[in-house]
Amino acid sequence: MQQGEGSTLNEKIPPGMSTATRQEKPIKAHPDLSRAPVLIEARDVSVDFVGDDHPPARAVEGVSFTLREGEMLGIVGESGCGKTTLMLSLLRLLPAAGRIVSGQINFLGRDLLDLSEREMESVRWKNISMIFQGAMNALNPVRSIGDQISEAILCHDRYVSRSQVDDRVGELLEMVGISASRRDQYPHQYSGGMRQRAMIAMALACSPQVVIADEPTTALDVMVQAQILELLDQLRHRLGLAVILVTHDLGVVAEVCDSVLVMYGGVTAEYADVDTIFNHPRHPYTQQLLAAFPDLSNPQSRLISIPGYPPRLDDLPPGCRFAPRCNQVFERCHHERPALHRLEGNHLASCHLLER
């Protein structure tokens, strides 16, 4: 893209918006993963929720991304934008009303959407595992932590001995910072942070290549959040994991993620490496998200809020889904859905302003 085109959106940022999003900010150094093997390649994934008394609600539409070995991909956006639905579709664990209506989800060259349920069972946890949102709700309150971790191992390796399982459970607990002596305790005997660590241990039970962390710090205090995120980052490097981190916290994304997918209303708003997203955002939604994030280097700056609410899935705008809330909207936005434009390198953004 030419220089004149590339400056269009930044020129249109209103005076009231924080300039923090336009200034070069140092981002933690990230390794070059461009040559790392591709583990997951999702292409044009669309998910509907169907019901008997209403037309299908499009929760995810045409979303694509690539996850490489050792990469941490951050998926950000407000509640209801389709982040968790997209992740559940990777494992084909959607609720009964959910339907993957189009697209491909290739894992190591195999399209997961073509696999039988029995074949998918061998993929879940053994190749791709998930840390579910809300550890207290995800853990069974009447079974010990050790018993719940061992279940995952036994389901995928019927020939493992009981002593080997016990050793593996102890190893996993120690790996996430919990004493192996606490394996026989129940979820209510663990603190919130320890329950989340136990969920991480469970996700690692079968040595997967990919771990999906869906809001892993929900309902935890700030100090414990930092410890959990540091643990995930350490385990990623130690075990060579690829991680998909679903979060609302842009500070977390800047610290630990290599690339970022910004979603809004079930579609891709912007997708690029973390440095590009934070220093050269091109979609108004990304710009406003960053402007709403506190800038510690300028504590006197006014935070920007995004007016309104995300669209309802059964009442989506006919044009750009962000148009009703956008501070740079013009007539075309209300009637025509923007295409996903490829900008510099692998930077993608969907906005009509990129054509002006």
Short mmCIF file of the C-alpha atoms (twelve columns), coordinates in Angstrom:
data_MODEL
# 
_entry.id   MODEL 
# 
loop_
_atom_site.group_PDB 
_atom_site.id 
_atom_site.type_symbol 
_atom_site.label_atom_id 
_atom_site.label_alt_id 
_atom_site.label_comp_id 
_atom_site.label_asym_id 
_atom_site.label_seq_id 
_atom_site.Cartn_x 
_atom_site.Cartn_y 
_atom_site.Cartn_z 
_atom_site.pdbx_PDB_model_num 
ATOM 1   C CA . MET A 1   0.000   0.000   0.000  1 
ATOM 2   C CA . GLN A 2   1.255   3.480   -0.897 1 
ATOM 3   C CA . GLN A 3   2.173   6.031   1.711  1 
ATOM 4   C CA . GLY A 4   -0.764  8.287   0.902  1 
ATOM 5   C CA . GLU A 5   -3.217  5.446   1.371  1 
ATOM 6   C CA . GLY A 6   -1.515  4.188   4.505  1 
ATOM 7   C CA . SER A 7   -1.992  7.483   6.363  1 
ATOM 8   C CA . THR A 8   -5.727  7.813   5.706  1 
ATOM 9   C CA . LEU A 9   -7.100  6.373   8.930  1 
ATOM 10  C CA . ASN A 10  -4.616  8.064   11.236 1 
ATOM 11  C CA . GLU A 11  -5.491  11.436  9.764  1 
ATOM 12  C CA . LYS A 12  -9.135  10.785  10.580 1 
ATOM 13  C CA . ILE A 13  -8.640  10.084  14.280 1 
ATOM 14  C CA . PRO A 14  -10.568 12.856  16.048 1 
ATOM 15  C CA . PRO A 15  -8.757  15.291  18.362 1 
ATOM 16  C CA . GLY A 16  -10.418 13.814  21.453 1 
ATOM 17  C CA . MET A 17  -8.900  10.396  20.881 1 
ATOM 18  C CA . SER A 18  -5.711  9.592   22.793 1 
ATOM 19  C CA . THR A 19  -2.594  9.919   20.673 1 
ATOM 20  C CA . ALA A 20  -1.125  6.952   22.500 1 
ATOM 21  C CA . THR A 21  -2.312  4.627   19.737 1 
ATOM 22  C CA . ARG A 22  -0.422  6.658   17.101 1 
ATOM 23  C CA . GLN A 23  2.917   6.888   18.868 1 
ATOM 24  C CA . GLU A 24  5.529   4.195   18.461 1 
ATOM 25  C CA . LYS A 25  5.456   2.080   21.595 1 
ATOM 26  C CA . PRO A 26  8.127   -0.441  22.489 1 
ATOM 27  C CA . ILE A 27  6.633   -3.920  22.397 1 
ATOM 28  C CA . LYS A 28  8.340   -6.879  24.064 1 
ATOM 29  C CA . ALA A 29  10.674  -8.578  21.574 1 
ATOM 30  C CA . HIS A 30  9.032   -11.535 19.867 1 
ATOM 31  C CA . PRO A 31  10.762  -14.299 17.888 1 
ATOM 32  C CA . ASP A 32  10.412  -14.543 14.125 1 
ATOM 33  C CA . LEU A 33  7.985   -17.421 13.607 1 
ATOM 34  C CA . SER A 34  7.450   -16.930 9.876  1 
ATOM 35  C CA . ARG A 35  9.323   -20.154 9.084  1 
ATOM 36  C CA . ALA A 36  7.883   -22.231 11.900 1 
ATOM 37  C CA . PRO A 37  5.627   -25.126 10.843 1 
ATOM 38  C CA . VAL A 38  1.925   -24.290 10.533 1 
ATOM 39  C CA . LEU A 39  -0.199  -26.208 13.054 1 
ATOM 40  C CA . ILE A 40  -3.662  -24.732 12.504 1 
ATOM 41  C CA . GLU A 41  -4.903  -22.957 9.416  1 
ATOM 42  C CA . ALA A 42  -8.511  -21.786 9.708  1 
ATOM 43  C CA . ARG A 43  -10.059 -20.493 6.497  1 
ATOM 44  C CA . ASP A 44  -13.377 -18.627 6.175  1 
ATOM 45  C CA . VAL A 45  -14.964 -20.290 9.208  1 
ATOM 46  C CA . SER A 46  -18.650 -19.439 9.708  1 
ATOM 47  C CA . VAL A 47  -20.824 -20.597 12.594 1 
ATOM 48  C CA . ASP A 48  -24.612 -20.284 12.974 1 
ATOM 49  C CA . PHE A 49  -26.874 -20.862 15.953 1 
ATOM 50  C CA . VAL A 50  -30.173 -22.345 14.819 1 
ATOM 51  C CA . GLY A 51  -33.567 -22.592 16.474 1 
ATOM 52  C CA . ASP A 52  -37.046 -23.801 15.634 1 
ATOM 53  C CA . ASP A 53  -38.762 -20.461 16.135 1 
ATOM 54  C CA . HIS A 54  -36.262 -17.999 14.645 1 
ATOM 55  C CA . PRO A 55  -33.889 -17.753 11.666 1 
ATOM 56  C CA . PRO A 56  -30.225 -18.762 12.121 1 
ATOM 57  C CA . ALA A 57  -28.049 -16.304 14.037 1 
ATOM 58  C CA . ARG A 58  -24.608 -15.837 12.469 1 
ATOM 59  C CA . ALA A 59  -22.149 -15.891 15.401 1 
ATOM 60  C CA . VAL A 60  -18.943 -16.147 13.330 1 
ATOM 61  C CA . GLU A 61  -18.607 -15.273 9.658  1 
ATOM 62  C CA . GLY A 62  -15.662 -15.849 7.332  1 
ATOM 63  C CA . VAL A 63  -12.895 -15.752 9.964  1 
ATOM 64  C CA . SER A 64  -9.415  -16.946 9.006  1 
ATOM 65  C CA . PHE A 65  -6.138  -17.214 10.911 1 
ATOM 66  C CA . THR A 66  -2.914  -19.213 11.016 1 
ATOM 67  C CA . LEU A 67  -1.217  -20.622 14.119 1 
ATOM 68  C CA . ARG A 68  2.413   -21.705 13.926 1 
ATOM 69  C CA . GLU A 69  4.481   -23.883 16.208 1 
ATOM 70  C CA . GLY A 70  5.566   -21.932 19.306 1 
ATOM 71  C CA . GLU A 71  3.293   -18.977 18.530 1 
ATOM 72  C CA . MET A 72  0.935   -17.259 20.947 1 
ATOM 73  C CA . LEU A 73  -2.046  -15.790 19.114 1 
ATOM 74  C CA . GLY A 74  -4.216  -13.307 20.988 1 
ATOM 75  C CA . ILE A 75  -7.910  -13.066 20.104 1 
ATOM 76  C CA . VAL A 76  -9.462  -9.866  21.435 1 
ATOM 77  C CA . GLY A 77  -12.796 -8.118  21.288 1 
ATOM 78  C CA . GLU A 78  -15.780 -7.305  23.447 1 
ATOM 79  C CA . SER A 79  -18.064 -9.955  24.912 1 
ATOM 80  C CA . GLY A 80  -20.334 -11.428 22.275 1 
ATOM 81  C CA . CYS A 81  -17.989 -10.883 19.335 1 
ATOM 82  C CA . GLY A 82  -17.566 -14.620 18.650 1 
ATOM 83  C CA . LYS A 83  -14.186 -15.359 20.268 1 
ATOM 84  C CA . THR A 84  -15.242 -18.377 22.336 1 
ATOM 85  C CA . THR A 85  -17.554 -19.675 19.601 1 
ATOM 86  C CA . LEU A 86  -14.641 -19.654 17.164 1 
ATOM 87  C CA . MET A 87  -12.467 -21.561 19.639 1 
ATOM 88  C CA . LEU A 88  -15.153 -24.157 20.374 1 
ATOM 89  C CA . SER A 89  -15.518 -24.699 16.635 1 
ATOM 90  C CA . LEU A 90  -11.838 -25.676 16.430 1 
ATOM 91  C CA . LEU A 91  -12.548 -28.591 18.757 1 
ATOM 92  C CA . ARG A 92  -16.070 -29.139 17.398 1 
ATOM 93  C CA . LEU A 93  -17.477 -28.636 20.877 1 
ATOM 94  C CA . LEU A 94  -20.202 -26.149 19.978 1 
ATOM 95  C CA . PRO A 95  -23.498 -26.229 21.903 1 
ATOM 96  C CA . ALA A 96  -26.332 -28.285 20.408 1 
ATOM 97  C CA . ALA A 97  -27.681 -25.285 18.502 1 
ATOM 98  C CA . GLY A 98  -24.284 -24.425 16.981 1 
ATOM 99  C CA . ARG A 99  -23.482 -25.341 13.374 1 
ATOM 100 C CA . ILE A 100 -20.235 -24.840 11.452 1 
ATOM 101 C CA . VAL A 101 -21.812 -23.905 8.134  1 
ATOM 102 C CA . SER A 102 -18.708 -23.247 6.032  1 
ATOM 103 C CA . GLY A 103 -14.929 -23.029 6.034  1 
ATOM 104 C CA . GLN A 104 -11.950 -25.249 6.737  1 
ATOM 105 C CA . ILE A 105 -9.996  -25.932 9.928  1 
ATOM 106 C CA . ASN A 106 -6.769  -27.646 8.913  1 
ATOM 107 C CA . PHE A 107 -4.624  -29.181 11.645 1 
ATOM 108 C CA . LEU A 108 -1.322  -30.548 10.371 1 
ATOM 109 C CA . GLY A 109 -2.834  -30.896 6.915  1 
ATOM 110 C CA . ARG A 110 -6.094  -32.569 7.996  1 
ATOM 111 C CA . ASP A 111 -9.406  -30.740 7.808  1 
ATOM 112 C CA . LEU A 112 -10.956 -31.279 11.240 1 
ATOM 113 C CA . LEU A 113 -14.411 -30.668 9.790  1 
ATOM 114 C CA . ASP A 114 -14.087 -33.833 7.681  1 
ATOM 115 C CA . LEU A 115 -13.253 -36.083 10.627 1 
ATOM 116 C CA . SER A 116 -15.746 -38.386 12.293 1 
ATOM 117 C CA . GLU A 117 -16.613 -37.823 15.942 1 
ATOM 118 C CA . ARG A 118 -14.462 -40.809 16.886 1 
ATOM 119 C CA . GLU A 119 -11.504 -39.345 15.006 1 
ATOM 120 C CA . MET A 120 -12.073 -35.966 16.677 1 
ATOM 121 C CA . GLU A 121 -11.899 -37.617 20.085 1 
ATOM 122 C CA . SER A 122 -8.301  -38.562 19.327 1 
ATOM 123 C CA . VAL A 123 -7.521  -34.928 18.439 1 
ATOM 124 C CA . ARG A 124 -9.090  -33.322 21.492 1 
ATOM 125 C CA . TRP A 125 -6.687  -33.075 24.422 1 
ATOM 126 C CA . LYS A 126 -4.038  -35.203 22.701 1 
ATOM 127 C CA . ASN A 127 -3.335  -32.627 19.963 1 
ATOM 128 C CA . ILE A 128 -5.459  -29.602 20.877 1 
ATOM 129 C CA . SER A 129 -6.633  -28.913 24.428 1 
ATOM 130 C CA . MET A 130 -8.536  -26.084 26.056 1 
ATOM 131 C CA . ILE A 131 -8.441  -24.204 29.338 1 
ATOM 132 C CA . PHE A 132 -12.099 -23.324 29.790 1 
ATOM 133 C CA . GLN A 133 -13.333 -20.025 31.131 1 
ATOM 134 C CA . GLY A 134 -14.186 -20.071 34.843 1 
ATOM 135 C CA . ALA A 135 -12.216 -22.805 36.626 1 
ATOM 136 C CA . MET A 136 -14.758 -23.159 39.448 1 
ATOM 137 C CA . ASN A 137 -17.481 -24.033 36.948 1 
ATOM 138 C CA . ALA A 138 -15.250 -26.190 34.745 1 
ATOM 139 C CA . LEU A 139 -14.036 -28.440 37.576 1 
ATOM 140 C CA . ASN A 140 -16.248 -31.179 39.034 1 
ATOM 141 C CA . PRO A 141 -16.817 -30.220 42.701 1 
ATOM 142 C CA . VAL A 142 -17.283 -33.829 43.919 1 
ATOM 143 C CA . ARG A 143 -14.114 -35.278 42.415 1 
ATOM 144 C CA . SER A 144 -10.553 -34.650 43.534 1 
ATOM 145 C CA . ILE A 145 -8.234  -32.589 41.376 1 
ATOM 146 C CA . GLY A 146 -5.907  -35.534 40.832 1 
ATOM 147 C CA . ASP A 147 -8.792  -37.750 39.767 1 
ATOM 148 C CA . GLN A 148 -9.955  -35.212 37.185 1 
ATOM 149 C CA . ILE A 149 -6.466  -34.820 35.702 1 
ATOM 150 C CA . SER A 150 -5.929  -38.578 35.565 1 
ATOM 151 C CA . GLU A 151 -9.227  -39.052 33.717 1 
ATOM 152 C CA . ALA A 152 -7.900  -37.096 30.735 1 
ATOM 153 C CA . ILE A 153 -4.796  -39.305 30.615 1 
ATOM 154 C CA . LEU A 154 -6.723  -42.578 30.897 1 
ATOM 155 C CA . CYS A 155 -9.212  -41.574 28.193 1 
ATOM 156 C CA . HIS A 156 -6.405  -41.207 25.644 1 
ATOM 157 C CA . ASP A 157 -4.030  -43.972 26.759 1 
ATOM 158 C CA . ARG A 158 -5.768  -47.141 27.858 1 
ATOM 159 C CA . TYR A 159 -2.490  -49.037 28.232 1 
ATOM 160 C CA . VAL A 160 -0.897  -46.732 30.785 1 
ATOM 161 C CA . SER A 161 -0.487  -48.180 34.278 1 
ATOM 162 C CA . ARG A 162 -2.009  -46.636 37.391 1 
ATOM 163 C CA . SER A 163 1.431   -45.874 38.826 1 
ATOM 164 C CA . GLN A 164 2.409   -44.090 35.604 1 
ATOM 165 C CA . VAL A 165 -0.775  -42.027 35.781 1 
ATOM 166 C CA . ASP A 166 -0.095  -41.093 39.397 1 
ATOM 167 C CA . ASP A 167 3.453   -40.056 38.521 1 
ATOM 168 C CA . ARG A 168 2.198   -37.979 35.596 1 
ATOM 169 C CA . VAL A 169 -0.446  -36.226 37.742 1 
ATOM 170 C CA . GLY A 170 2.169   -35.326 40.333 1 
ATOM 171 C CA . GLU A 171 4.528   -34.089 37.619 1 
ATOM 172 C CA . LEU A 172 1.810   -31.905 36.066 1 
ATOM 173 C CA . LEU A 173 0.816   -30.375 39.401 1 
ATOM 174 C CA . GLU A 174 4.426   -29.561 40.245 1 
ATOM 175 C CA . MET A 175 4.887   -28.120 36.746 1 
ATOM 176 C CA . VAL A 176 2.134   -25.546 37.364 1 
ATOM 177 C CA . GLY A 177 3.301   -24.700 40.890 1 
ATOM 178 C CA . ILE A 178 1.040   -26.943 43.019 1 
ATOM 179 C CA . SER A 179 2.464   -29.469 45.446 1 
ATOM 180 C CA . ALA A 180 1.792   -33.038 44.331 1 
ATOM 181 C CA . SER A 181 0.671   -33.769 47.889 1 
ATOM 182 C CA . ARG A 182 -2.528  -31.802 47.191 1 
ATOM 183 C CA . ARG A 183 -3.740  -34.095 44.398 1 
ATOM 184 C CA . ASP A 184 -6.417  -35.668 46.605 1 
ATOM 185 C CA . GLN A 185 -7.991  -32.353 47.548 1 
ATOM 186 C CA . TYR A 186 -11.202 -31.028 45.996 1 
ATOM 187 C CA . PRO A 187 -11.747 -27.820 44.006 1 
ATOM 188 C CA . HIS A 188 -13.282 -25.967 46.961 1 
ATOM 189 C CA . GLN A 189 -10.058 -26.555 48.902 1 
ATOM 190 C CA . TYR A 190 -8.055  -24.667 46.260 1 
ATOM 191 C CA . SER A 191 -7.847  -20.907 45.895 1 
ATOM 192 C CA . GLY A 192 -9.005  -19.296 42.656 1 
ATOM 193 C CA . GLY A 193 -5.468  -19.110 41.330 1 
ATOM 194 C CA . MET A 194 -4.756  -22.734 42.248 1 
ATOM 195 C CA . ARG A 195 -7.933  -23.891 40.507 1 
ATOM 196 C CA . GLN A 196 -6.799  -22.106 37.371 1 
ATOM 197 C CA . ARG A 197 -3.379  -23.738 37.653 1 
ATOM 198 C CA . ALA A 198 -5.117  -27.114 38.002 1 
ATOM 199 C CA . MET A 199 -7.034  -26.396 34.785 1 
ATOM 200 C CA . ILE A 200 -3.746  -25.666 33.031 1 
ATOM 201 C CA . ALA A 201 -2.303  -28.942 34.351 1 
ATOM 202 C CA . MET A 202 -5.370  -30.767 33.019 1 
ATOM 203 C CA . ALA A 203 -4.954  -29.136 29.596 1 
ATOM 204 C CA . LEU A 204 -1.331  -30.340 29.473 1 
ATOM 205 C CA . ALA A 205 -2.142  -33.882 30.608 1 
ATOM 206 C CA . CYS A 206 -1.762  -35.489 27.169 1 
ATOM 207 C CA . SER A 207 1.116   -33.288 25.931 1 
ATOM 208 C CA . PRO A 208 -0.858  -31.397 23.252 1 
ATOM 209 C CA . GLN A 209 0.720   -29.264 20.561 1 
ATOM 210 C CA . VAL A 210 -1.889  -26.515 20.856 1 
ATOM 211 C CA . VAL A 211 -3.532  -25.087 23.991 1 
ATOM 212 C CA . ILE A 212 -6.533  -22.768 23.798 1 
ATOM 213 C CA . ALA A 213 -6.775  -20.509 26.859 1 
ATOM 214 C CA . ASP A 214 -10.248 -18.974 27.022 1 
ATOM 215 C CA . GLU A 215 -10.132 -15.993 29.387 1 
ATOM 216 C CA . PRO A 216 -7.812  -17.873 31.784 1 
ATOM 217 C CA . THR A 217 -7.661  -14.995 34.287 1 
ATOM 218 C CA . THR A 218 -11.408 -14.389 34.706 1 
ATOM 219 C CA . ALA A 219 -12.395 -13.484 38.302 1 
ATOM 220 C CA . LEU A 220 -8.784  -13.549 39.537 1 
ATOM 221 C CA . ASP A 221 -7.119  -10.629 41.288 1 
ATOM 222 C CA . VAL A 222 -4.427  -8.660  39.474 1 
ATOM 223 C CA . MET A 223 -1.443  -10.344 41.118 1 
ATOM 224 C CA . VAL A 224 -2.777  -13.842 40.479 1 
ATOM 225 C CA . GLN A 225 -3.622  -12.890 36.878 1 
ATOM 226 C CA . ALA A 226 0.003   -11.908 36.305 1 
ATOM 227 C CA . GLN A 227 1.218   -15.203 37.803 1 
ATOM 228 C CA . ILE A 228 -1.109  -17.289 35.599 1 
ATOM 229 C CA . LEU A 229 -0.094  -15.453 32.433 1 
ATOM 230 C CA . GLU A 230 3.590   -15.737 33.303 1 
ATOM 231 C CA . LEU A 231 3.077   -19.457 33.885 1 
ATOM 232 C CA . LEU A 232 1.420   -19.879 30.477 1 
ATOM 233 C CA . ASP A 233 4.255   -18.027 28.773 1 
ATOM 234 C CA . GLN A 234 6.898   -20.087 30.583 1 
ATOM 235 C CA . LEU A 235 5.175   -23.353 29.709 1 
ATOM 236 C CA . ARG A 236 4.864   -22.286 26.092 1 
ATOM 237 C CA . HIS A 237 8.618   -21.852 25.785 1 
ATOM 238 C CA . ARG A 238 9.504   -24.847 27.947 1 
ATOM 239 C CA . LEU A 239 7.195   -27.313 26.167 1 
ATOM 240 C CA . GLY A 240 7.197   -25.759 22.690 1 
ATOM 241 C CA . LEU A 241 3.453   -25.151 22.772 1 
ATOM 242 C CA . ALA A 242 1.388   -23.027 20.452 1 
ATOM 243 C CA . VAL A 243 -1.184  -21.053 22.461 1 
ATOM 244 C CA . ILE A 244 -4.370  -19.230 21.492 1 
ATOM 245 C CA . LEU A 245 -5.177  -16.688 24.196 1 
ATOM 246 C CA . VAL A 246 -8.723  -15.323 24.297 1 
ATOM 247 C CA . THR A 247 -8.778  -12.147 26.366 1 
ATOM 248 C CA . HIS A 248 -10.139 -8.628  26.832 1 
ATOM 249 C CA . ASP A 249 -6.839  -7.376  28.238 1 
ATOM 250 C CA . LEU A 250 -4.761  -5.540  25.632 1 
ATOM 251 C CA . GLY A 251 -1.902  -5.174  28.111 1 
ATOM 252 C CA . VAL A 252 -1.635  -8.958  28.318 1 
ATOM 253 C CA . VAL A 253 -1.672  -9.215  24.528 1 
ATOM 254 C CA . ALA A 254 1.181   -6.717  24.202 1 
ATOM 255 C CA . GLU A 255 3.265   -8.595  26.760 1 
ATOM 256 C CA . VAL A 256 2.920   -12.232 25.703 1 
ATOM 257 C CA . CYS A 257 1.338   -12.549 22.240 1 
ATOM 258 C CA . ASP A 258 3.097   -12.707 18.875 1 
ATOM 259 C CA . SER A 259 0.067   -11.953 16.709 1 
ATOM 260 C CA . VAL A 260 -3.417  -10.554 17.290 1 
ATOM 261 C CA . LEU A 261 -6.842  -11.210 15.788 1 
ATOM 262 C CA . VAL A 262 -9.328  -8.442  16.597 1 
ATOM 263 C CA . MET A 263 -12.942 -9.598  16.237 1 
ATOM 264 C CA . TYR A 264 -16.155 -7.604  16.199 1 
ATOM 265 C CA . GLY A 265 -19.683 -8.846  15.582 1 
ATOM 266 C CA . GLY A 266 -18.415 -12.278 14.548 1 
ATOM 267 C CA . VAL A 267 -16.076 -11.029 11.810 1 
ATOM 268 C CA . THR A 268 -12.406 -10.087 11.526 1 
ATOM 269 C CA . ALA A 269 -11.821 -6.399  12.163 1 
ATOM 270 C CA . GLU A 270 -8.025  -6.597  12.026 1 
ATOM 271 C CA . TYR A 271 -5.300  -9.244  12.039 1 
ATOM 272 C CA . ALA A 272 -1.544  -8.648  12.235 1 
ATOM 273 C CA . ASP A 273 1.540   -9.135  14.367 1 
ATOM 274 C CA . VAL A 274 1.375   -7.565  17.815 1 
ATOM 275 C CA . ASP A 275 3.721   -4.668  17.004 1 
ATOM 276 C CA . THR A 276 1.616   -3.638  14.002 1 
ATOM 277 C CA . ILE A 277 -1.654  -3.827  15.932 1 
ATOM 278 C CA . PHE A 278 -0.372  -1.630  18.750 1 
ATOM 279 C CA . ASN A 279 1.654   0.884   16.747 1 
ATOM 280 C CA . HIS A 280 -0.126  0.987   13.375 1 
ATOM 281 C CA . PRO A 281 -3.787  0.030   13.891 1 
ATOM 282 C CA . ARG A 282 -5.865  0.614   10.774 1 
ATOM 283 C CA . HIS A 283 -9.407  -0.324  11.811 1 
ATOM 284 C CA . PRO A 284 -11.408 2.269   13.815 1 
ATOM 285 C CA . TYR A 285 -12.488 -0.437  16.283 1 
ATOM 286 C CA . THR A 286 -8.882  -1.393  17.025 1 
ATOM 287 C CA . GLN A 287 -7.961  2.266   17.366 1 
ATOM 288 C CA . GLN A 288 -10.785 2.905   19.825 1 
ATOM 289 C CA . LEU A 289 -9.969  -0.210  21.853 1 
ATOM 290 C CA . LEU A 290 -6.399  1.015   22.223 1 
ATOM 291 C CA . ALA A 291 -7.545  4.541   23.050 1 
ATOM 292 C CA . ALA A 292 -9.730  3.104   25.828 1 
ATOM 293 C CA . PHE A 293 -6.698  1.421   27.397 1 
ATOM 294 C CA . PRO A 294 -4.897  3.380   30.153 1 
ATOM 295 C CA . ASP A 295 -1.553  4.867   29.106 1 
ATOM 296 C CA . LEU A 296 0.744   4.818   32.148 1 
ATOM 297 C CA . SER A 297 3.235   7.107   30.402 1 
ATOM 298 C CA . ASN A 298 0.542   9.796   30.225 1 
ATOM 299 C CA . PRO A 299 -1.698  9.373   33.290 1 
ATOM 300 C CA . GLN A 300 -3.459  12.700  32.666 1 
ATOM 301 C CA . SER A 301 -4.810  11.604  29.276 1 
ATOM 302 C CA . ARG A 302 -8.533  11.068  29.019 1 
ATOM 303 C CA . LEU A 303 -9.744  7.526   28.361 1 
ATOM 304 C CA . ILE A 304 -12.042 7.082   25.391 1 
ATOM 305 C CA . SER A 305 -15.150 4.923   25.687 1 
ATOM 306 C CA . ILE A 306 -16.881 3.278   22.750 1 
ATOM 307 C CA . PRO A 307 -20.563 4.274   22.782 1 
ATOM 308 C CA . GLY A 308 -23.317 1.703   22.386 1 
ATOM 309 C CA . TYR A 309 -23.173 -2.073  22.450 1 
ATOM 310 C CA . PRO A 310 -22.033 -4.869  20.118 1 
ATOM 311 C CA . PRO A 311 -24.732 -5.935  17.631 1 
ATOM 312 C CA . ARG A 312 -27.221 -8.695  18.373 1 
ATOM 313 C CA . LEU A 313 -26.577 -11.807 16.326 1 
ATOM 314 C CA . ASP A 314 -30.204 -11.933 15.190 1 
ATOM 315 C CA . ASP A 315 -30.230 -8.257  14.213 1 
ATOM 316 C CA . LEU A 316 -26.930 -7.536  12.495 1 
ATOM 317 C CA . PRO A 317 -26.442 -4.235  10.636 1 
ATOM 318 C CA . PRO A 318 -26.718 -4.571  6.830  1 
ATOM 319 C CA . GLY A 319 -23.348 -2.900  6.233  1 
ATOM 320 C CA . CYS A 320 -20.276 -2.719  8.445  1 
ATOM 321 C CA . ARG A 321 -21.099 -4.246  11.804 1 
ATOM 322 C CA . PHE A 322 -19.188 -1.550  13.627 1 
ATOM 323 C CA . ALA A 323 -20.889 1.321   11.747 1 
ATOM 324 C CA . PRO A 324 -23.474 2.178   14.469 1 
ATOM 325 C CA . ARG A 325 -20.640 2.842   16.965 1 
ATOM 326 C CA . CYS A 326 -17.864 4.067   14.692 1 
ATOM 327 C CA . ASN A 327 -16.533 7.618   15.087 1 
ATOM 328 C CA . GLN A 328 -15.387 7.694   11.459 1 
ATOM 329 C CA . VAL A 329 -18.524 6.330   9.820  1 
ATOM 330 C CA . PHE A 330 -19.796 7.580   6.451  1 
ATOM 331 C CA . GLU A 331 -22.792 6.685   4.280  1 
ATOM 332 C CA . ARG A 332 -21.336 3.630   2.554  1 
ATOM 333 C CA . CYS A 333 -20.624 1.967   5.912  1 
ATOM 334 C CA . HIS A 334 -24.351 1.649   6.673  1 
ATOM 335 C CA . HIS A 335 -25.201 -0.256  3.478  1 
ATOM 336 C CA . GLU A 336 -22.174 -2.248  2.318  1 
ATOM 337 C CA . ARG A 337 -20.068 -4.699  4.243  1 
ATOM 338 C CA . PRO A 338 -16.344 -3.885  3.873  1 
ATOM 339 C CA . ALA A 339 -13.964 -6.376  2.312  1 
ATOM 340 C CA . LEU A 340 -10.985 -7.715  4.220  1 
ATOM 341 C CA . HIS A 341 -8.014  -5.810  2.776  1 
ATOM 342 C CA . ARG A 342 -4.453  -7.075  2.800  1 
ATOM 343 C CA . LEU A 343 -2.143  -4.203  3.739  1 
ATOM 344 C CA . GLU A 344 1.595   -4.284  4.338  1 
ATOM 345 C CA . GLY A 345 2.912   -7.830  4.828  1 
ATOM 346 C CA . ASN A 346 0.334   -10.018 6.557  1 
ATOM 347 C CA . HIS A 347 -1.641  -7.101  7.966  1 
ATOM 348 C CA . LEU A 348 -5.388  -7.523  7.303  1 
ATOM 349 C CA . ALA A 349 -8.194  -5.069  8.082  1 
ATOM 350 C CA . SER A 350 -11.819 -4.692  7.010  1 
ATOM 351 C CA . CYS A 351 -12.757 -1.031  6.582  1 
ATOM 352 C CA . HIS A 352 -14.088 1.096   3.719  1 
ATOM 353 C CA . LEU A 353 -11.697 3.897   4.715  1 
ATOM 354 C CA . LEU A 354 -8.815  1.808   3.416  1 
ATOM 355 C CA . GLU A 355 -10.138 2.371   -0.115 1 
ATOM 356 C CA . ARG A 356 -10.414 6.158   0.108  1 
# 
